[in-house]
């Protein structure tokens, strides 16, 4: 998010007679894994009395890592945060949460008069029925899966999982940055667990557009058919801004706790081998 433009856009919206609903920041974007500057955004949202939400579906669980939790600096100012432990923490799907600092907000926002389901308790009774304050109502209790995982692995176990994923992703990024043909898009160290890059096995260093897309898809498909690796690719979001056509790139996500450096080395070797065959596609 371009924070420099946020304040002016909010003012323009209000001047035009509209009421901004909320400001949505992101902890770990889908493609690049970027984190918004939460402290700066929170200050602007508070200035205009606008609800500040953080989509932490992907990167929010870095909070378990003592070394990477700094990515979430300022998130404590949020009015609400979404979290998906079934992603980074490996909890069985689906496991999703909307977190707020005061649970009375849920009751105020979600309560309906449904006496056939919800019965008011006496003032001196302790109420364990949370259904009246949730969107889930009688659906599966996602919290139980997360709770059981947390009890089993502990905070230390989750921290080790997150740290391992970051470390192995950084290992991959640093290694391909030194190998001819690989063009790293992600930073080193990467902001999250996905590493974005192009791989051009040809001698034409200016190759782009549909040719890079052809190579990318060919290699991804070949890796899949080999039964060893299933990797993702994506169009470059920056092309929509710059008007360029750089073609699709690889977006490899490292989140498995059993991946080792040997796995990474093998993956890179396969890129080089399959890349030799991909050269034939470019004329």
Secondary structure, DSSP 8 states (H G I E B T S, - for coil): --HHHHHHHHHHHHHTT----EEEEEBS-TTT--B--HHHHHHHHHHTT-EEEEEETTTGGGGG-TTTGGGGTTGGG-SEEEE-HHHHT---S---EEE-S-THHHHHHH----TTT-----TTS-----GGG-SSTTS--HHHHHHHHHHHHHHHHHHHHHHHHHHHHHHHHHHHTTSTTEEE-S-SS-SSSEEEEEE--SS-TT--THHHHHHHHHHHHHHHHTTS---EEE--TTHHHH------EEEEE---TT--HHHHHHHHHHHHHHHHHHGGG--
